[in-house]
C-alpha cells in the first residue's frame, strides 16, 4: 500500500503483514499470504522515506532534561506489507 505523506504526525492504527519466523514440520508449512502474521499496530507516523514508514509508539526522557527526548520506541514498516491505515481522532474534551 502506498502511504501518503499527509499521514506524517497523525496517530494511527496500521494493519500490516509480518514475515514472521515459525517452526513446524514441513508438511504443515503454510504458503503464500497465509504464512504471514497480521498485526494491528498503534502509534504516530513520524517519517516516510524510501518506502518505509517509522511508527513511533512512545518517547522517554530523563527528569533533569524534560524538554529533550532521550529514547524512542518505534517500528519500521515497509509500505508493501501495510494492508490498511486508520487515523485515530481525539475525543473532544470539556475543560471545567
N, CA, C and O atoms as a GROMACS GRO file, in nm:
protein
  384
    1UNK      N    1   0.085  -0.117   0.000
    1UNK     CA    2   0.000   0.000   0.000
    1UNK      C    3   0.090   0.124   0.000
    1UNK      O    4   0.178   0.135   0.085
    2UNK      N    5   0.068   0.215  -0.092
    2UNK     CA    6   0.144   0.340  -0.096
    2UNK      C    7   0.089   0.432   0.012
    2UNK      O    8  -0.032   0.456   0.017
    3UNK      N    9   0.177   0.484   0.097
    3UNK     CA   10   0.137   0.567   0.210
    3UNK      C   11   0.169   0.713   0.177
    3UNK      O   12   0.283   0.746   0.148
    4UNK      N   13   0.067   0.800   0.182
    4UNK     CA   14   0.087   0.941   0.152
    4UNK      C   15   0.152   1.014   0.269
    4UNK      O   16   0.135   0.977   0.385
    5UNK      N   17   0.227   1.118   0.236
    5UNK     CA   18   0.298   1.196   0.338
    5UNK      C   19   0.201   1.274   0.429
    5UNK      O   20   0.242   1.324   0.534
    6UNK      N   21   0.075   1.285   0.390
    6UNK     CA   22  -0.023   1.354   0.475
    6UNK      C   23  -0.049   1.279   0.605
    6UNK      O   24  -0.110   1.334   0.697
    7UNK      N   25  -0.003   1.155   0.615
    7UNK     CA   26  -0.017   1.078   0.739
    7UNK      C   27   0.089   1.114   0.843
    7UNK      O   28   0.073   1.080   0.960
    8UNK      N   29   0.195   1.180   0.804
    8UNK     CA   30   0.301   1.215   0.899
    8UNK      C   31   0.243   1.303   1.010
    8UNK      O   32   0.174   1.402   0.984
    9UNK      N   33   0.272   1.266   1.134
    9UNK     CA   34   0.223   1.338   1.251
    9UNK      C   35   0.087   1.292   1.300
    9UNK      O   36   0.040   1.340   1.403
   10UNK      N   37   0.023   1.201   1.229
   10UNK     CA   38  -0.109   1.152   1.269
   10UNK      C   39  -0.095   1.028   1.359
   10UNK      O   40  -0.003   0.948   1.343
   11UNK      N   41  -0.187   1.016   1.454
   11UNK     CA   42  -0.197   0.896   1.538
   11UNK      C   43  -0.283   0.797   1.460
   11UNK      O   44  -0.394   0.830   1.417
   12UNK      N   45  -0.231   0.676   1.441
   12UNK     CA   46  -0.298   0.582   1.352
   12UNK      C   47  -0.299   0.439   1.408
   12UNK      O   48  -0.227   0.405   1.502
   13UNK      N   49  -0.385   0.359   1.348
   13UNK     CA   50  -0.381   0.214   1.362
   13UNK      C   51  -0.337   0.161   1.226
   13UNK      O   52  -0.401   0.190   1.125
   14UNK      N   53  -0.228   0.085   1.224
   14UNK     CA   54  -0.177   0.028   1.099
   14UNK      C   55  -0.195  -0.123   1.105
   14UNK      O   56  -0.153  -0.188   1.201
   15UNK      N   57  -0.258  -0.177   1.003
   15UNK     CA   58  -0.271  -0.323   0.990
   15UNK      C   59  -0.168  -0.366   0.887
   15UNK      O   60  -0.170  -0.322   0.772
   16UNK      N   61  -0.077  -0.455   0.931
   16UNK     CA   62   0.032  -0.495   0.841
   16UNK      C   63   0.061  -0.643   0.853
   16UNK      O   64   0.027  -0.708   0.952
   17UNK      N   65   0.126  -0.695   0.749
   17UNK     CA   66   0.160  -0.837   0.742
   17UNK      C   67   0.305  -0.855   0.783
   17UNK      O   68   0.394  -0.789   0.730
   18UNK      N   69   0.326  -0.944   0.877
   18UNK     CA   70   0.458  -0.967   0.935
   18UNK      C   71   0.520  -1.095   0.879
   18UNK      O   72   0.464  -1.203   0.898
   19UNK      N   73   0.634  -1.084   0.810
   19UNK     CA   74   0.701  -1.205   0.763
   19UNK      C   75   0.772  -1.273   0.880
   19UNK      O   76   0.894  -1.267   0.893
   20UNK      N   77   0.692  -1.336   0.963
   20UNK     CA   78   0.738  -1.390   1.091
   20UNK      C   79   0.822  -1.516   1.074
   20UNK      O   80   0.828  -1.574   0.967
   21UNK      N   81   0.883  -1.554   1.181
   21UNK     CA   82   0.959  -1.678   1.189
   21UNK      C   83   0.872  -1.783   1.257
   21UNK      O   84   0.814  -1.756   1.363
   22UNK      N   85   0.862  -1.898   1.199
   22UNK     CA   86   0.784  -2.004   1.261
   22UNK      C   87   0.856  -2.137   1.252
   22UNK      O   88   0.936  -2.158   1.161
   23UNK      N   89   0.829  -2.224   1.345
   23UNK     CA   90   0.892  -2.356   1.345
   23UNK      C   91   0.782  -2.460   1.341
   23UNK      O   92   0.694  -2.463   1.428
   24UNK      N   93   0.787  -2.547   1.239
   24UNK     CA   94   0.688  -2.653   1.228
   24UNK      C   95   0.746  -2.761   1.137
   24UNK      O   96   0.855  -2.744   1.080
   25UNK      N   97   0.673  -2.871   1.123
   25UNK     CA   98   0.719  -2.974   1.031
   25UNK      C   99   0.686  -2.932   0.888
   25UNK      O  100   0.594  -2.853   0.866
   26UNK      N  101   0.758  -2.983   0.793
   26UNK     CA  102   0.747  -2.942   0.654
   26UNK      C  103   0.607  -2.963   0.597
   26UNK      O  104   0.562  -2.882   0.515
   27UNK      N  105   0.537  -3.068   0.638
   27UNK     CA  106   0.404  -3.098   0.584
   27UNK      C  107   0.301  -2.992   0.622
   27UNK      O  108   0.206  -2.970   0.547
   28UNK      N  109   0.318  -2.925   0.736
   28UNK     CA  110   0.220  -2.824   0.780
   28UNK      C  111   0.267  -2.681   0.754
   28UNK      O  112   0.207  -2.586   0.804
   29UNK      N  113   0.372  -2.666   0.676
   29UNK     CA  114   0.425  -2.533   0.644
   29UNK      C  115   0.324  -2.454   0.561
   29UNK      O  116   0.280  -2.501   0.457
   30UNK      N  117   0.288  -2.335   0.606
   30UNK     CA  118   0.192  -2.252   0.534
   30UNK      C  119   0.260  -2.187   0.415
   30UNK      O  120   0.381  -2.168   0.412
   31UNK      N  121   0.178  -2.153   0.314
   31UNK     CA  122   0.230  -2.094   0.192
   31UNK      C  123   0.155  -1.965   0.161
   31UNK      O  124   0.042  -1.943   0.206
   32UNK      N  125   0.221  -1.880   0.083
   32UNK     CA  126   0.157  -1.756   0.040
   32UNK      C  127   0.126  -1.663   0.156
   32UNK      O  128   0.197  -1.662   0.257
   33UNK      N  129   0.020  -1.584   0.140
   33UNK     CA  130  -0.017  -1.484   0.242
   33UNK      C  131  -0.059  -1.548   0.375
   33UNK      O  132  -0.051  -1.483   0.480
   34UNK      N  133  -0.102  -1.673   0.371
   34UNK     CA  134  -0.141  -1.738   0.497
   34UNK      C  135  -0.021  -1.762   0.587
   34UNK      O  136  -0.038  -1.789   0.706
   35UNK      N  137   0.101  -1.753   0.533
   35UNK     CA  138   0.222  -1.770   0.613
   35UNK      C  139   0.259  -1.642   0.689
   35UNK      O  140   0.348  -1.644   0.774
   36UNK      N  141   0.191  -1.531   0.659
   36UNK     CA  142   0.222  -1.403   0.723
   36UNK      C  143   0.130  -1.379   0.842
   36UNK      O  144   0.009  -1.403   0.833
   37UNK      N  145   0.186  -1.334   0.952
   37UNK     CA  146   0.106  -1.294   1.068
   37UNK      C  147   0.047  -1.156   1.040
   37UNK      O  148   0.107  -1.076   0.968
   38UNK      N  149  -0.069  -1.127   1.097
   38UNK     CA  150  -0.133  -0.996   1.082
   38UNK      C  151  -0.122  -0.921   1.214
   38UNK      O  152  -0.161  -0.971   1.319
   39UNK      N  153  -0.067  -0.799   1.207
   39UNK     CA  154  -0.052  -0.714   1.325
   39UNK      C  155  -0.138  -0.590   1.310
   39UNK      O  156  -0.156  -0.539   1.200
   40UNK      N  157  -0.190  -0.543   1.422
   40UNK     CA  158  -0.253  -0.410   1.430
   40UNK      C  159  -0.165  -0.331   1.526
   40UNK      O  160  -0.158  -0.362   1.645
   41UNK      N  161  -0.100  -0.230   1.473
   41UNK     CA  162  -0.002  -0.152   1.548
   41UNK      C  163  -0.057  -0.010   1.564
   41UNK      O  164  -0.118   0.043   1.471
   42UNK      N  165  -0.036   0.050   1.680
   42UNK     CA  166  -0.086   0.185   1.709
   42UNK      C  167   0.032   0.278   1.735
   42UNK      O  168   0.127   0.239   1.802
   43UNK      N  169   0.025   0.400   1.684
   43UNK     CA  170   0.130   0.498   1.709
   43UNK      C  171   0.117   0.618   1.618
   43UNK      O  172   0.015   0.636   1.551
   44UNK      N  173   0.222   0.701   1.616
   44UNK     CA  174   0.225   0.820   1.533
   44UNK      C  175   0.323   0.798   1.418
   44UNK      O  176   0.435   0.753   1.440
   45UNK      N  177   0.279   0.830   1.297
   45UNK     CA  178   0.370   0.818   1.183
   45UNK      C  179   0.467   0.935   1.188
   45UNK      O  180   0.429   1.051   1.175
   46UNK      N  181   0.594   0.901   1.208
   46UNK     CA  182   0.699   1.000   1.225
   46UNK      C  183   0.768   1.034   1.094
   46UNK      O  184   0.809   1.148   1.072
   47UNK      N  185   0.781   0.934   1.005
   47UNK     CA  186   0.855   0.957   0.881
   47UNK      C  187   0.814   0.855   0.777
   47UNK      O  188   0.773   0.743   0.809
   48UNK      N  189   0.826   0.896   0.650
   48UNK     CA  190   0.809   0.804   0.537
   48UNK      C  191   0.924   0.833   0.442
   48UNK      O  192   0.928   0.938   0.378
   49UNK      N  193   1.017   0.739   0.432
   49UNK     CA  194   1.134   0.755   0.345
   49UNK      C  195   1.165   0.620   0.279
   49UNK      O  196   1.166   0.517   0.346
   50UNK      N  197   1.191   0.622   0.151
   50UNK     CA  198   1.232   0.502   0.077
   50UNK      C  199   1.134   0.386   0.093
   50UNK      O  200   1.176   0.271   0.098
   51UNK      N  201   1.004   0.415   0.100
   51UNK     CA  202   0.905   0.308   0.110
   51UNK      C  203   0.892   0.247   0.248
   51UNK      O  204   0.829   0.142   0.262
   52UNK      N  205   0.950   0.310   0.349
   52UNK     CA  206   0.943   0.260   0.487
   52UNK      C  207   0.882   0.368   0.576
   52UNK      O  208   0.928   0.482   0.575
   53UNK      N  209   0.779   0.331   0.652
   53UNK     CA  210   0.725   0.426   0.748
   53UNK      C  211   0.783   0.395   0.886
   53UNK      O  212   0.806   0.279   0.921
   54UNK      N  213   0.806   0.501   0.962
   54UNK     CA  214   0.850   0.488   1.101
   54UNK      C  215   0.730   0.522   1.188
   54UNK      O  216   0.680   0.635   1.187
   55UNK      N  217   0.683   0.423   1.263
   55UNK     CA  218   0.568   0.437   1.351
   55UNK      C  219   0.621   0.446   1.494
   55UNK      O  220   0.676   0.349   1.546
   56UNK      N  221   0.605   0.562   1.558
   56UNK     CA  222   0.656   0.584   1.693
   56UNK      C  223   0.546   0.552   1.794
   56UNK      O  224   0.433   0.599   1.782
   57UNK      N  225   0.582   0.471   1.894
   57UNK     CA  226   0.487   0.429   1.996
   57UNK      C  227   0.500   0.511   2.125
   57UNK      O  228   0.400   0.539   2.191
   58UNK      N  229   0.623   0.548   2.160
   58UNK     CA  230   0.643   0.624   2.283
   58UNK      C  231   0.778   0.693   2.283
   58UNK      O  232   0.871   0.652   2.214
   59UNK      N  233   0.787   0.799   2.362
   59UNK     CA  234   0.910   0.875   2.382
   59UNK      C  235   0.944   0.871   2.530
   59UNK      O  236   0.855   0.862   2.614
   60UNK      N  237   1.072   0.877   2.561
   60UNK     CA  238   1.114   0.881   2.701
   60UNK      C  239   1.218   0.990   2.721
   60UNK      O  240   1.293   1.024   2.630
   61UNK      N  241   1.220   1.044   2.842
   61UNK     CA  242   1.316   1.149   2.874
   61UNK      C  243   1.357   1.138   3.020
   61UNK      O  244   1.284   1.081   3.102
   62UNK      N  245   1.473   1.191   3.052
   62UNK     CA  246   1.518   1.194   3.191
   62UNK      C  247   1.460   1.317   3.260
   62UNK      O  248   1.436   1.419   3.196
   63UNK      N  249   1.436   1.306   3.388
   63UNK     CA  250   1.376   1.416   3.464
   63UNK      C  251   1.458   1.544   3.459
   63UNK      O  252   1.402   1.654   3.458
   64UNK      N  253   1.591   1.531   3.456
   64UNK     CA  254   1.674   1.653   3.459
   64UNK      C  255   1.672   1.731   3.327
   64UNK      O  256   1.719   1.845   3.323
   65UNK      N  257   1.620   1.672   3.221
   65UNK     CA  258   1.610   1.742   3.093
   65UNK      C  259   1.478   1.708   3.026
   65UNK      O  260   1.476   1.638   2.924
   66UNK      N  261   1.365   1.757   3.082
   66UNK     CA  262   1.234   1.715   3.035
   66UNK      C  263   1.198   1.763   2.895
   66UNK      O  264   1.101   1.714   2.837
   67UNK      N  265   1.272   1.856   2.838
   67UNK     CA  266   1.240   1.908   2.704
   67UNK      C  267   1.311   1.832   2.593
   67UNK      O  268   1.292   1.862   2.475
   68UNK      N  269   1.394   1.733   2.628
   68UNK     CA  270   1.469   1.657   2.528
   68UNK      C  271   1.431   1.510   2.537
   68UNK      O  272   1.445   1.447   2.642
   69UNK      N  273   1.383   1.454   2.425
   69UNK     CA  274   1.353   1.311   2.420
   69UNK      C  275   1.483   1.234   2.407
   69UNK      O  276   1.557   1.253   2.310
   70UNK      N  277   1.511   1.146   2.504
   70UNK     CA  278   1.634   1.068   2.504
   70UNK      C  279   1.618   0.932   2.436
   70UNK      O  280   1.714   0.875   2.386
   71UNK      N  281   1.495   0.882   2.436
   71UNK     CA  282   1.473   0.747   2.385
   71UNK      C  283   1.338   0.741   2.316
   71UNK      O  284   1.245   0.813   2.352
   72UNK      N  285   1.329   0.654   2.217
   72UNK     CA  286   1.204   0.637   2.144
   72UNK      C  287   1.182   0.488   2.116
   72UNK      O  288   1.277   0.416   2.087
   73UNK      N  289   1.057   0.444   2.124
   73UNK     CA  290   1.020   0.309   2.083
   73UNK      C  291   0.943   0.322   1.952
   73UNK      O  292   0.846   0.397   1.943
   74UNK      N  293   0.987   0.248   1.850
   74UNK     CA  294   0.925   0.263   1.719
   74UNK      C  295   0.930   0.131   1.642
   74UNK      O  296   0.999   0.037   1.681
   75UNK      N  297   0.855   0.128   1.532
   75UNK     CA  298   0.855   0.014   1.441
   75UNK      C  299   0.876   0.068   1.300
   75UNK      O  300   0.813   0.167   1.262
   76UNK      N  301   0.964   0.005   1.224
   76UNK     CA  302   0.984   0.039   1.083
   76UNK      C  303   0.904  -0.060   1.000
   76UNK      O  304   0.923  -0.181   1.011
   77UNK      N  305   0.814  -0.008   0.915
   77UNK     CA  306   0.726  -0.095   0.837
   77UNK      C  307   0.740  -0.066   0.688
   77UNK      O  308   0.720   0.048   0.646
   78UNK      N  309   0.773  -0.166   0.607
   78UNK     CA  310   0.775  -0.147   0.462
   78UNK      C  311   0.633  -0.125   0.410
   78UNK      O  312   0.541  -0.197   0.450
   79UNK      N  313   0.616  -0.029   0.324
   79UNK     CA  314   0.483   0.001   0.268
   79UNK      C  315   0.418  -0.122   0.206
   79UNK      O  316   0.296  -0.138   0.215
   80UNK      N  317   0.496  -0.210   0.143
   80UNK     CA  318   0.441  -0.328   0.076
   80UNK      C  319   0.368  -0.421   0.172
   80UNK      O  320   0.281  -0.498   0.129
   81UNK      N  321   0.402  -0.415   0.301
   81UNK     CA  322   0.340  -0.506   0.397
   81UNK      C  323   0.220  -0.443   0.468
   81UNK      O  324   0.155  -0.510   0.548
   82UNK      N  325   0.190  -0.317   0.440
   82UNK     CA  326   0.078  -0.250   0.506
   82UNK      C  327  -0.050  -0.276   0.428
   82UNK      O  328  -0.057  -0.253   0.307
   83UNK      N  329  -0.152  -0.324   0.499
   83UNK     CA  330  -0.282  -0.350   0.437
   83UNK      C  331  -0.376  -0.232   0.451
   83UNK      O  332  -0.452  -0.202   0.359
   84UNK      N  333  -0.372  -0.163   0.566
   84UNK     CA  334  -0.463  -0.050   0.587
   84UNK      C  335  -0.410   0.042   0.695
   84UNK      O  336  -0.332   0.002   0.781
   85UNK      N  337  -0.455   0.168   0.689
   85UNK     CA  338  -0.425   0.268   0.792
   85UNK      C  339  -0.556   0.336   0.830
   85UNK      O  340  -0.634   0.375   0.743
   86UNK      N  341  -0.578   0.348   0.960
   86UNK     CA  342  -0.695   0.420   1.010
   86UNK      C  343  -0.645   0.530   1.102
   86UNK      O  344  -0.576   0.503   1.201
   87UNK      N  345  -0.682   0.655   1.071
   87UNK     CA  346  -0.642   0.769   1.155
   87UNK      C  347  -0.732   0.771   1.277
   87UNK      O  348  -0.854   0.762   1.266
   88UNK      N  349  -0.670   0.782   1.394
   88UNK     CA  350  -0.744   0.789   1.520
   88UNK      C  351  -0.758   0.934   1.561
   88UNK      O  352  -0.658   1.005   1.578
   89UNK      N  353  -0.879   0.978   1.577
   89UNK     CA  354  -0.905   1.118   1.612
   89UNK      C  355  -0.931   1.129   1.762
   89UNK      O  356  -0.994   1.041   1.821
   90UNK      N  357  -0.883   1.238   1.823
   90UNK     CA  358  -0.905   1.255   1.968
   90UNK      C  359  -1.051   1.284   1.998
   90UNK      O  360  -1.121   1.346   1.918
   91UNK      N  361  -1.095   1.239   2.114
   91UNK     CA  362  -1.229   1.273   2.161
   91UNK      C  363  -1.231   1.418   2.204
   91UNK      O  364  -1.135   1.465   2.265
   92UNK      N  365  -1.336   1.491   2.172
   92UNK     CA  366  -1.344   1.629   2.222
   92UNK      C  367  -1.352   1.627   2.374
   92UNK      O  368  -1.424   1.546   2.433
   93UNK      N  369  -1.278   1.718   2.437
   93UNK     CA  370  -1.278   1.723   2.584
   93UNK      C  371  -1.341   1.853   2.630
   93UNK      O  372  -1.337   1.955   2.561
   94UNK      N  373  -1.397   1.846   2.747
   94UNK     CA  374  -1.459   1.963   2.806
   94UNK      C  375  -1.375   2.007   2.924
   94UNK      O  376  -1.354   1.930   3.018
   95UNK      N  377  -1.327   2.130   2.919
   95UNK     CA  378  -1.245   2.184   3.028
   95UNK      C  379  -1.338   2.255   3.126
   95UNK      O  380  -1.418   2.340   3.089
   96UNK      N  381  -1.323   2.217   3.253
   96UNK     CA  382  -1.410   2.277   3.357
   96UNK      C  383  -1.332   2.372   3.442
   96UNK      O  384  -1.387   2.432   3.534
   0.00000   0.00000   0.00000
